[in-house]
Amino acid sequence: MAENEKTDLALRPPFTARPIPPKPSLPRSLSQSTVSASNGDTSQQPTLDSASNLPLTPLDSLPTIAGKNNNCYLANDDIKSFLEYDLDLTRLNRIHGHLWMAGRPMRARPLHRYKMEGFEVVYAQNHDLHLLKFSNKLMLKPLPEWMLGYEFWQQWICDNPYLHGAACGFLLSYVWLLTTPVDHKMAHEMNLLPSFITWHWWKEFVTDFVKHVDVNALDQVNKRYHFGDLRLGRINSIYRIRYAHTHFVRGYLYGYNRYVAFFQRKFSWVLVVFVFFSLVLSAMQVGAGVDPLQGNDLFRRTCYGFVVFSIVSVAAVLALIAFIFCVIFFFNMVSAIMHAKNTRRLRKRKALERKNKKDA
């Protein structure tokens, strides 16, 4: 009885087994695919044989190398470590209680809706950047072939509840994104889907997926996917406040590679304030030379106070900008020096270990 209960509670792939990539029964040619579609035969899953969209098996779709920071290894040689890195959502799970400030607990919009609202898709291989948006850009992680492999799930994912929940959530995000043939076509144009996925294949897959995963309760997916898209700017603010001792400067994702871009984004509002000050000062200057304001002591005292306030404000803002620049500059310089020293020390240790191992 206990063994039966254990078997029932064992994690399984959230879909039934199907070959990846599909095996067409007819030669893969565009003309035959068109004829089959016109005859109503949807059993064919045509793919185009070219260097850019040749169908891959789950293992072939793994990257060449993987690893966090400077650690590097062949993905096919250590699939478990690769999955733990590729499906990692720890950073978002740490602030799950604050995610209501970055997005609403509702499913993501279909892909065509983001296009209609002017969003531009930016590719992101990091799972914890998937469905994050900033400005008019939406970051999406492409759907790899290994995510659709039944045997791959059985061997590498189903024995780990965390990986299983994260992978189910990732598949659920594409169920949200691809709801119409238009979404499917756009996803292929953006290279977000494996080449073999046709609209008929996708509809069958989604029908199968919702039988295994409750898309309303969401208790089988990682809690990050209790939310749809999230605002990167607010997540950065949450990290800078919640973890100020380690993330005050860089936040969740540091998106600046030049100081000019940083100050343009963060202090562009200062120009608007200075323009407002300039208009008010010009109006006061004109008013001071026109009757009856020319002899009005209250108006002249107000002008004097506003002039002093404007001068002090400009000086304070410039001092603040200079201070922030110095803090960021020295922080980046110290971080770069420490990182370089630690990297050299680590590489020397690894080289010595490899040499000792070889001599032994």
C-alpha positions in Angstrom: 0.0 0.0 0.0 2.8 2.4 0.9 4.6 1.6 -2.4 1.4 2.4 -4.3 1.0 5.8 -2.5 4.7 6.6 -3.2 4.2 5.8 -6.9 1.1 8.0 -7.1 2.9 10.9 -5.5 5.9 10.6 -7.8 6.4 13.6 -10.1 5.8 13.1 -13.8 6.2 15.2 -16.9 3.2 17.5 -17.4 2.5 16.0 -20.8 2.3 12.6 -22.5 5.2 11.1 -24.4 5.8 12.3 -28.0 8.9 12.2 -30.2 11.1 15.3 -30.1 11.5 16.3 -32.9 8.4 14.7 -34.5 9.1 12.0 -37.2 7.1 12.9 -40.3 5.9 10.0 -42.4 6.4 11.9 -45.7 9.4 13.7 -47.0 9.7 17.2 -45.4 9.1 19.5 -48.3 7.1 22.7 -48.5 4.9 21.5 -51.4 3.9 18.3 -49.7 3.2 20.2 -46.4 0.9 22.5 -48.3 -0.9 19.7 -50.0 -1.4 17.9 -46.7 -2.8 21.0 -45.1 -5.1 21.6 -47.9 -6.5 18.1 -47.7 -7.2 18.6 -44.0 -4.4 16.2 -42.9 -2.9 17.6 -39.7 -1.0 14.5 -38.7 2.0 15.8 -40.6 4.4 18.0 -38.6 6.5 19.6 -41.3 9.8 21.2 -40.6 12.2 22.9 -42.9 15.7 21.5 -43.2 18.1 24.4 -43.1 21.1 25.4 -41.0 19.0 27.8 -38.9 15.9 25.8 -38.1 17.0 22.1 -38.3 15.0 20.2 -35.6 17.1 19.2 -32.6 16.8 16.3 -30.1 16.6 17.3 -26.4 20.3 16.5 -25.8 21.3 18.3 -29.0 19.5 21.4 -27.9 21.6 21.8 -24.7 24.2 24.7 -24.9 27.8 23.9 -25.5 29.0 25.3 -22.1 27.3 26.5 -19.0 28.2 27.6 -15.5 27.6 30.5 -13.1 30.1 33.4 -13.1 33.5 32.1 -14.1 32.7 28.4 -13.5 32.5 26.6 -16.9 31.7 23.1 -17.9 30.2 21.2 -20.8 26.4 21.1 -20.4 26.0 17.6 -21.8 28.6 16.3 -19.3 26.8 17.7 -16.2 23.1 18.0 -17.1 21.9 18.2 -13.5 24.1 21.2 -12.7 23.1 22.8 -15.9 19.4 22.5 -15.0 19.9 23.7 -11.5 21.5 26.8 -13.0 19.2 27.3 -16.0 15.9 26.9 -14.1 17.0 28.8 -11.0 14.4 31.2 -9.7 15.9 31.8 -6.3 16.4 35.5 -6.6 12.7 36.1 -7.4 11.5 33.6 -4.8 13.5 35.5 -2.1 11.3 38.6 -2.7 8.0 36.7 -3.4 6.2 38.6 -0.6 7.0 41.9 -2.3 6.3 40.9 -5.9 2.8 42.6 -5.7 4.7 45.8 -6.1 6.2 44.7 -9.4 3.1 43.1 -11.0 -0.4 41.7 -10.5 -1.1 38.1 -9.7 -2.6 37.3 -13.1 -1.4 35.5 -16.2 0.8 37.1 -18.8 -0.8 38.6 -21.9 -0.7 36.9 -25.3 2.3 37.7 -27.4 0.3 39.8 -29.9 -1.0 42.0 -27.1 2.5 43.0 -26.1 3.3 43.8 -29.7 0.1 45.9 -29.9 1.2 47.8 -26.8 4.6 48.6 -28.4 6.8 46.1 -26.5 10.0 44.9 -28.2 11.1 41.3 -27.3 14.6 41.0 -25.9 16.1 37.5 -25.6 17.2 36.4 -22.1 18.6 33.0 -21.4 18.4 33.5 -17.6 15.1 32.0 -16.3 14.8 34.7 -13.6 14.7 37.3 -16.3 11.9 35.7 -18.3 8.7 37.8 -18.5 10.4 40.9 -17.0 9.7 44.2 -18.7 11.3 47.6 -18.7 10.6 50.7 -20.7 9.1 49.3 -24.0 11.1 46.0 -23.8 10.0 42.5 -22.7 12.6 39.9 -21.9 11.7 36.3 -23.0 13.6 33.1 -22.6 13.2 31.0 -25.8 11.6 27.6 -25.4 14.3 24.9 -25.9 13.7 21.4 -27.3 14.8 19.7 -24.1 11.9 21.3 -22.3 9.5 19.2 -24.4 11.2 15.9 -24.1 9.3 13.3 -22.1 12.2 11.0 -21.5 14.4 14.0 -20.6 11.9 15.1 -17.9 11.8 11.6 -16.5 15.6 11.3 -16.3 16.6 14.7 -15.2 13.7 16.8 -13.9 11.1 14.7 -12.2 13.3 13.6 -9.4 13.7 17.2 -8.2 10.5 19.0 -7.0 12.1 22.4 -7.3 13.2 21.8 -10.9 9.8 20.3 -11.7 7.9 23.3 -10.4 10.2 25.7 -12.2 10.0 23.8 -15.5 6.2 23.5 -15.3 6.0 27.2 -14.7 8.1 28.0 -17.7 5.9 25.9 -19.9 2.9 27.6 -18.4 4.3 31.0 -19.4 4.3 29.9 -23.1 0.7 28.6 -22.7 -0.1 32.2 -21.7 1.9 33.7 -24.5 0.7 31.6 -27.4 -3.1 31.5 -27.5 -3.8 32.2 -31.2 -2.2 31.3 -34.6 -1.0 34.9 -34.7 1.0 34.5 -31.5 2.4 31.2 -32.9 3.5 32.9 -36.1 5.1 35.8 -34.2 6.9 33.4 -31.9 8.5 31.6 -34.8 9.5 34.9 -36.4 11.2 35.9 -33.2 12.9 32.5 -32.9 11.2 31.7 -29.6 10.1 28.2 -30.5 11.7 25.1 -31.9 11.2 24.8 -35.7 9.1 21.7 -35.6 6.2 23.2 -33.5 3.2 23.8 -35.8 0.0 25.3 -34.6 -1.8 21.9 -34.6 1.1 20.4 -32.6 0.9 23.3 -30.1 -2.8 23.0 -29.6 -2.5 19.3 -28.9 0.3 20.0 -26.5 -1.6 22.7 -24.5 -4.7 20.4 -24.3 -2.5 17.7 -22.9 -0.6 20.1 -20.5 -3.7 21.5 -18.9 -4.8 18.0 -18.0 -1.6 17.5 -15.9 -1.2 21.1 -14.5 -4.0 23.1 -12.9 -3.6 26.4 -14.7 -6.0 28.2 -12.3 -4.8 26.9 -8.9 -1.1 27.1 -9.9 -0.1 24.9 -7.0 2.1 22.7 -9.2 4.3 25.5 -10.5 7.0 27.6 -8.9 5.5 30.5 -7.0 7.1 33.0 -9.3 4.5 32.0 -11.9 1.7 33.1 -9.6 2.5 36.4 -11.3 2.7 37.1 -15.0 5.0 39.8 -16.3 6.9 41.9 -13.7 8.4 45.3 -13.8 12.2 45.2 -13.7 12.5 48.7 -12.4 10.5 47.9 -9.3 12.3 44.6 -8.7 15.5 46.6 -8.8 14.1 49.0 -6.2 13.0 46.1 -4.0 16.4 44.6 -4.1 18.1 47.9 -3.4 16.0 48.5 -0.3 15.6 44.9 1.0 19.2 43.9 0.4 20.8 47.4 0.6 24.0 46.0 2.1 24.8 43.9 -1.0 22.6 45.2 -3.8 22.2 48.9 -3.2 24.3 49.9 -6.3 23.5 47.1 -8.8 20.1 46.1 -7.6 18.5 43.0 -9.3 19.9 43.5 -12.8 22.4 46.3 -13.4 21.5 47.5 -16.9 24.2 50.2 -17.4 27.4 49.7 -19.3 28.3 53.4 -19.5 28.0 56.2 -16.9 26.4 58.5 -19.5 23.5 56.1 -20.0 23.0 55.8 -16.2 22.8 59.6 -15.6 20.6 60.1 -18.7 18.0 57.7 -17.3 18.2 58.6 -13.7 18.5 62.4 -13.9 16.7 63.4 -17.1 13.9 64.8 -14.8 16.4 67.4 -13.5 16.3 69.2 -16.9 12.5 69.5 -16.6 12.8 71.1 -13.2 15.5 73.5 -14.4 13.4 74.5 -17.3 10.5 75.2 -14.9 12.8 77.3 -12.7 14.0 79.2 -15.8 10.5 80.1 -16.8 9.5 81.3 -13.3 12.7 83.4 -13.0 12.1 85.0 -16.4 8.5 85.8 -15.4 9.7 87.3 -12.1 12.3 89.4 -13.9 9.7 90.8 -16.2 7.3 91.4 -13.4 9.9 93.2 -11.3 10.2 95.9 -14.0 6.4 96.5 -14.6 4.0 98.4 -12.4 2.4 97.7 -10.0 4.7 94.8 -9.1 7.8 97.0 -9.5 7.2 98.7 -6.2 5.6 95.7 -4.4 7.9 94.7 -1.4 6.2 91.3 -1.0 6.7 90.4 -4.6 10.4 91.6 -4.5 11.0 89.5 -1.3 9.3 86.5 -3.0 11.6 86.9 -6.0 14.6 87.2 -3.8 13.7 84.0 -1.9 13.0 82.0 -5.1 16.3 83.2 -6.7 18.2 82.0 -3.6 16.3 78.8 -3.6 17.0 78.2 -7.3 20.7 78.8 -6.8 20.9 76.5 -3.8 18.8 73.8 -5.5 21.1 73.7 -8.6 24.2 73.5 -6.4 22.7 70.7 -4.3 21.6 68.7 -7.4 25.1 69.1 -9.0 26.7 68.1 -5.7 24.4 65.0 -5.4 25.2 63.9 -9.0 28.9 64.3 -8.3 28.6 62.3 -5.1 26.6 59.5 -6.7 29.2 59.4 -9.5 32.1 59.1 -7.1 30.3 56.4 -5.1 29.5 54.3 -8.2 32.9 54.8 -9.7 34.9 53.8 -6.6 32.5 50.9 -5.9 33.0 49.5 -9.4 36.7 50.1 -9.2 37.1 48.3 -5.9 34.8 45.5 -7.1 36.8 45.1 -10.3 40.1 44.9 -8.4 38.8 42.4 -5.9 37.2 40.3 -8.6 40.4 40.3 -10.6 42.4 39.2 -7.6 40.0 36.4 -6.6 39.8 35.2 -10.2 43.6 35.0 -10.5 43.8 33.2 -7.1 41.1 30.7 -8.1 42.7 30.0 -11.5 46.1 29.4 -10.0 44.6 27.0 -7.5 42.7 25.0 -10.2 45.9 24.9 -12.3 47.8 23.6 -9.4 45.2 21.0 -8.6 45.1 19.8 -12.2 48.9 19.6 -12.3 49.0 17.6 -9.0 46.3 15.3 -10.2 48.2 14.7 -13.5 51.5 14.0 -11.7 49.7 11.5 -9.3 
